Amino acid sequence: MSSCELVTLVSALACSIAKTFTKDETALLAAIFTQLGDTLATIDASDAINNCNDKDEG
């Protein structure tokens, strides 16, 4: 899937969610997905640092 296709898919999904759920529900979903993205970024950054430290020790 190209980056443009991915952006289109995500936008279509957001529009569908906005039409289906209440404003309170979409606000909660937005917060959940933001936390999910931030947590994944934290895990990746932590793994990168730990892998770098492992190489330095080896």
N, C-alpha and C positions, 0 to 999 in steps of 0.2 A: 504494500500500500504506500503510495507516495505521500509526502507531507501535506500537499494540497487536499488529497482525498481524506486524510486523517482529520484535517481542520474542518472540512465539510461535514464529515461524520459527527464530530464532536458538537458542531454548531446545530446540526439537525437533532441530535440527541437532547441538547439543551432546550431547544424550542419545543420538542415533544414533552419533555418533563415539565416545562413551564405551562403548557396547555393542560396537562393531566393533573397536576398537584396544586394545592393551595400555596399562597405566598409563604405561609409559615413552614409548610413542608419543603418548599424549594429552598428556603433559607437554611433549614436544617441539612438538607442534602448538600448544599453548597459548602457549609461548614465541615461536613463529614468528608467530602472529596478534597477540600483544602487540607484538612488534617492528614488524610491519606497521602496526598502528594508530598507534604512536608515531612512526614514520617519516612516515606520511601527515600527522599533526598537525604535525610539524616542517616539512614542505614547505609546508603551508598557512600556517603562521605566518610562515615566511620570505618567501613570496610576498606576504603581506599587508603586511609591513614594507617590502619592496622596492617594492611598488606605492605605498605611502604616501610613501616617499622620492622616488619618481619624480615624484609630484604636487607635492611641495615644491620640487623642482628646476625644474619646468616653469613 
